[in-house]
């Protein structure tokens, strides 16, 4: 956070943005909380209103059922049919009146309790009426709940004669629940004796309803992965069944709230975006002069181009900032002159070191060639002398060519050609080639088979490994010579190894038990023209590091003086920016 707010522009922008964003965020949070609270209250009030409508509907239904029973029981035709005592006659009349009053059950009995007509009952039997008067009761008939209304059939007015009894039954079933759903806007489930006998919800949720419904008040429950609220509304006597449960889905009820909340969030985001843009504009207006100066200094530091100038700025820019810009331009002019002089001195120094090394390395082969030529000019030279002189000349010419090649490889850009390469095979062949004929130095190979194939320049890697193994061999021989044969022949040698570093990189190493490198020489190990050998240009390790870095890798050195050296090469699975080799 400290780095983000390090610049004046960032601090001005952050301050103005907070001033704009905090009130918007606070207002959005306050409004959202208030709306959510009001929506919850509306949901509870709506549930309570639905419960009152269910109770009112049931009360009207009971009054209607009671009045229908009284009206039908007072019809002369029904009384005349009952007076005959003939069940078929009574049943024909009962069927007609049942259709007219839309009753689900129509039962007529005589004064002795004998059933004269029973329409609509499936399995249940009606309980006897206490005292012979009017009665209201609930009857469980198979899988439906009946609300029954009984009234006596009376003949006469002053001392009426009881002809029989009429009972009408109206089912509390799913169609009734669906009508209540349309009337109240809430789902309704009627529960009686532990069973859901009427519901406007799908039947598979009945067990969940029975397990979660409250007995009184309002409660929350989960149905089919959604949150619901439910309220109990008794339909019988207080504290008795059946009970109608009114249910509402919170997702449906609070849907408008989510829409409103989304609209508020979108509006807030738009307002915040506009505020941020205005804050950025204010920050740029305030900090533009200093920002131009800072950007110019950063570019100079990043590119090293000390000839770049910072513009004079606009007319409304701060005068102090323009003074700093002019001073900075003068300073860069001075540094640029100094840099040119230092570069010239460095080139002259490098040229001097290169000239000294090349002169030293070229002089020795030339002296050998000169001596060999003199031998060839002698008339008394034998054939063996001539062959020896020719061999010396050939060897020294090859040495001169190698010296020139090293200088050119270091000086000019390397051209890499990548192809699938078996790095283990390349390292193994290169190490054996470097130790060819050197039976006094043992070679240990610890190349993991998992190295596999790497897309890289195999020839360049081979050259690097040959150079490193040759240096390791010379170090082992130098230690053995220094210790005057204290160790047996081949007791200490060179190790070439490799393994994978994950899925996209490999690690190669060359280790020896030689003389090691003094700590003072380690920082200069890869510098050009630095060498501790009596002969050599000092370019071998510099070229090796140049090759490895060109292939996207890195070189590391571990060494202890008197114990040995280990040089590690880390390479990617695929060399970046290297052209594929033609013909592969």
Order of alpha helices (4+ residues) and beta strands (2+ residues): alpha-alpha-alpha-beta-beta-beta-beta-beta-alpha-beta-beta-alpha-beta-beta-beta-alpha-alpha-alpha-alpha-beta-alpha-beta-beta-alpha-beta-beta-alpha-alpha-beta-beta-beta
